[in-house]
């Protein structure tokens, strides 16, 4: 595990307020596509907004794995989940060097994390009919929000290419078209199913 990377994220999450964590827009707005139960993964979970959202759903019965490089944020998430009796298991893991957990998931949610080399593992980790919810930064941007390094931003339609052979159910990337003061800008969102 890269010590610089670990320190960066531990420092970033030192004073994280788990209660303020929010889910990705792509997950929250498309909750109706979720199965009624299963095993879910919040990959590179940070404060755990996606994990908390899935664990709290009244319409579903999910067991959720929350995976992140930062033991600092995962300890906070674990304590919060235990206090509120939420079915979340936390795993410290540098997925960029160690890969994913050796499990299969009904739902995988990834927001604001991009490691292109992981996509074959992500696709393989989905069960048949499993869903991937993905939202992250795009290179077509209208302001300086998000990472400066283009390596951490998707090229136009790249997310569709990276998630083959999954079947896209929903895709949005508005780029620079039309009134850039409206709509989803700076980001791409995808929901895809493993058939």
Secondary structure, DSSP 8 states (H G I E B T S, - for coil): --HHHHHHHHHHTTT--GGG----HHHHTTGGGS-SEEEEEEET-TTTHHHHHHHH-SS-EEEEEEEES-HHHHHHHHHHHHHTT--EEEEE--HHHH---S--EEEEEEES---GGGHHHHHHHEEEEEEEEEEEEBSS-SSS-S-SSGGGSB-TTHHHHHTTTSEEEEEE--TT-S-TTSS--SEEEEEEE--
